[in-house]
Amino acid sequence: MSTAAIELDRSAAQAREGGEGGAPALTRRKRGAGSDPARRRRSRGGAGPGARRGQAARAAGEAGTHTPVLAAELLELLDPRAGRCAIDCTFGDGGHARMVAERLGAGGTLVAIDRDPLAEERFSSLAGETDCSLRFIRAGYAEALELLLAEGLRADIAYFDLGMSSMQVDTRERGFSYSYDAPLDMRMDPTQPFSARELLADWDERRIAHALREYGEERYSRQIARAIVQRREHTPLLSTQELVETIASAIPAPARFGAGHPAKRTFQALRIAVNEELDQLERALPSAWALLREGGVLAAISFHSLEDRRVKGFIGELARGCVCPPDLPVCVCGREPQATVLTRRSITASAAELDRNPRAASARLRAARKLTGAPQA
Ligand SMILES: C[S@@+](CC[C@H](N)C(=O)[O-])C[C@H]1O[C@@H](n2cnc3c(N)ncnc32)[C@H](O)[C@@H]1O
């Protein structure tokens, strides 16, 4: 567990609401507005005039808001009911969490996790909008879920909405985007000492090439790694645009003008490496599953094939029964499926959602339900 982990319970959040110096302004939910998430989002800057405020904030380099992806589809699979316990492993701007919390009602509990202090700030506004019990854990979700397991928590729902939030990518100085010139950073947890700058300064050429190939599926990984190492021998790489220039100089001219931005895969790879995203996911999935009660649902929205493959593989393994060789007349392994897969194929965004939110283009949602009789943690 990171030393930066902070836990906020509902009363702490409400105490903040009472006017602690410097605390963010909190939004109180108006009676009657609760059943319309779109209306609440508008009041928070998600659409209409609020969206224009959001755009202005983004233009000024501040964090805007995040539009939740595959929200209706996720809600249908999770089917949150009154009084249940849900774990949102990637709180972000709380778009999904708000919808879930509303269904959990006064007797329900929502545990929210995120490693980004900005998400924790956004979480504090949720206390004023929902009746359910709330708790926030600021930590990597792998560590947070292990903590919850150690505490003996049992949940009915656990879900992940992987990758970055719009607030992160649109805050220029966090260095997630190749579209803005900013310091090379890419940390989801800004208190973590290791950023993209350290990675590019310290890792050797082979290790950089390996990361670009594994996490970015970058065809020119060796050439880009070589160009990075050659450049840093005389000038340290400090900014996103210096990195973009270095990438462009390393790849053949036709690839520079092909599909997508030439720096896209490298930026994805560095972000995954800096935040140890795949390692976190591999550790977190078994813990999230173990936390579920019988009948509980695990769901994950992935944004690239590296994540989706892990989620699909994990769920597929749980749903597998007997693994005896087919020529054995009777089962000797005794293995029983632990899960029903709820998404035979991954669910993707509708054309209407893509029109509203192009960032949903690569999203894939998968889910599984824990079977009765499956082993409990
Ligand atoms: C796509 S956003 C989630 C958006 C959210 N569902 C919403 O509707 O507003 C992903 C969030 O997960 C967080 N995150 C990513 N990897 C994490 C990890 N390993 N541990 C904790 N939080 C993580 C990021 O900081 C980011 O805020």
The ligand as a Gaussian input file, in Angstrom:
#p B3LYP/6-31G(d) Opt

LIG

0 1
 C      -11.123000       6.051000     -17.546000
 S      -10.898000       6.792000     -15.984000
 C      -12.337000       6.334000     -15.088000
 C      -13.487000       7.241000     -15.349000
 C      -14.705000       6.965000     -14.504000
 N      -15.238000       5.647000     -14.719000
 C      -15.779000       8.004000     -14.750000
 O      -16.859000       7.651000     -15.227000
 O      -15.536000       9.185000     -14.449000
 C       -9.696000       5.753000     -15.256000
 C       -9.277000       6.187000     -13.857000
 O       -8.612000       5.071000     -13.300000
 C       -7.508000       5.502000     -12.568000
 N       -6.541000       4.406000     -12.571000
 C       -5.944000       3.837000     -13.637000
 N       -5.146000       2.843000     -13.247000
 C       -5.253000       2.779000     -11.892000
 C       -4.687000       1.919000     -10.907000
 N       -3.832000       0.953000     -11.219000
 N       -5.035000       2.122000      -9.619000
 C       -5.908000       3.094000      -9.274000
 N       -6.473000       3.938000     -10.174000
 C       -6.154000       3.769000     -11.467000
 C       -7.011000       6.732000     -13.294000
 O       -6.304000       7.553000     -12.408000
 C       -8.307000       7.338000     -13.806000
 O       -8.774000       8.319000     -12.907000

